[in-house]
Structures are given as structure tokens and as C-alpha cells.
Amino acid sequence: MIRRRLTFPVVSIFQQNGCSFVGPKFPVRSSTFVRRDDRHQQLSPVSFSVQAVYVQNPLVFHDRPVQMCCPSCRRVIVTHLSHNAGALAWLSCGGLFLLGCWAGCCLIPFCVDALLDVDHYCPSCNALLGSYKRL
């Protein structure tokens, strides 16, 4: 009977283009080994493969662009911002309306970026990367 010892590659964390990855130190192909099945006295194939896993440090998004590694296209990018009306803008609008600014002045909060929510997008692949809610 021939027995082979299964050895797995050492896993390491490495960086490529500013992105962190977890994977084997060297490329590994899917391999097939033969295992002896004691009950049936026959050989059965055993296969395994190693896959690299992407690791992203948790980011906190604010109202300013963030430099990061995009999980979709894996490029180092500076996020593109998109401002949307959120709860703070609507509450400010309602408060101004109740104070007597009904002739269109209550719509001013929708023009002030400091009162709007922010969505962060990748400029390369246009994937939504995160959001910043004011309220």
C-alpha cells in the first residue's frame, strides 16, 4: 500500500497594487490524491484546490473621497461621490416650512451638500462601495 502525505502550502498575507490578499505563497493547481478506503479495500480519489481570499480592512466612509482598493475591479482608486437627499435634508425642509419658509425657501436644504447623504462609487467600474448617512 502506498500512502502519500498531504501537504498544504503556507498561507500568507501579501499586497499587490495596494490591495491586501490572503493566499498561498506560490501558485497551487488543483491536485488529486489517492486514498485507500479501508471498508471496501479499494482506492478512491481525493481532490482539493486552494483559492485566494480577498481581505479588505473595514473602512469608515465620510463626506469626503476615500482612497481604497475597489473589491470589484481590484484597483486602487479614489472614490467618486454622489449626494442624495436623506433624513436630515427632509427634516430641515419640514422645519423651515413650519417656521414660515413656505415660498420655496424650505427647499434650500436640498442644495446644501452638508445636509445631504453621500454615496461612494468606484470611478472605474461604477460599483457602490459605501454610504454615509447624516442622520
N, C-alpha and C positions, 0 to 999 in steps of 0.2 A: 504494500500500500504506500502510495506517495502522498505526503502531506505538504502543503505549501503554507507558509506563514503569511497572513495578510498584513501588509504594512501600508499605512496611510501616510501621505505627505504631511509635512509640518505646515500648519496653517499660520499665516502671518497677516498683519495689517500693513498695507502699503499704500502709497499715494501715487496717483497718476493725474497730471494736469490739475493739481489742487484738490482732487476728489479722493476720499478715503475708501478703500476697498478691503474686504476680508476674503482671502482665498488662499490657495496653495502657493508655495514658494516657486513651484515650477509647474508648467502645464501638465495636466493629467488627462489621459484619454480613458474612456470607459473601458474597463477591463473585465474579463470573465475568468473566474477561477473554478476549479472543480472541487466539490465537497463530497465526501463519502457519506452516504445515508446508511446508518447502522441498521435500521429496521429492515430495509429492503435489499441490502447488500448490492446497491448499485450506485453509480456516480451521478450526481445531479449538478447542473451548472449554477453558479452563484455570480451575479453581476452587480457592480456598483459603479457609480460615477460621482465625481466631485464637481460641485458648482460654486462659482464665486458669488458672494453675497455682498450687495452694496450697503454701506453704512453711512448714514448722514447724521451729523450731530444735530440735536434739536435747535432750531432757530426761532427767535422771537422776532416777529415782524412788527414794524412801527410804521410811521407815516413817511419814512424816507427809504430810498432804494437800498437794497442789501446785496452785497457781493456773496455769491454762493455757488455751489455746484448743482446744476439742474438734475433732478433724478430722472427726468425723461430722456433728455438728449446727452446727459453727462458732460456738459461743457461748463466751464467757469464763466458765469455771467453776472451782470448787474441787473437786478430785476426792473421791469417796466411797471409803472404804477397806473392804476385806474381808480378814479374816485367815484364812489356811489353814495347815494342818499341812504343814510341809516337812521337809527332811532334818535340819535342826538339832533340831526337836522330836522326831523319831523317834530320832535318836542320843542325845539327852538321856534319853528314856524308856528306851531299851535300857541306857544306862549306869546309871541309877538302879535298874533291875531287877537288873543284875549286882551292884550294891552291896548288895542285900538289901531294897530297897523294892518288894516284890512284892505287897503287900496293897493295891494301888490308889494308893499314893503315887507310883509310877512314871508315873502319868498326869498329874501336876502340870504338866509342860512344855506340855501341850496347852491349859492355862488361862492361860499367861503370854504376853502379846502380844509381849514382847521376844524370844521364841523362835520365833514364827510368821512365815511368809512373808506378804507384803502384795500384794494386787491393787488397782489403782486403776481406778475406774469413773467414767463421766460421770453426774452426778445427773439430767441432763435426758433423755438418750437411752439410758442404761444400757450404753453401749459400753465394752468393756475397753480401757483406754488404755495400761496398762503394768503391770509386776510388779516386785517387789523380793524377791529370794531371799536368805535369810540365809546360806546355805551353798552 
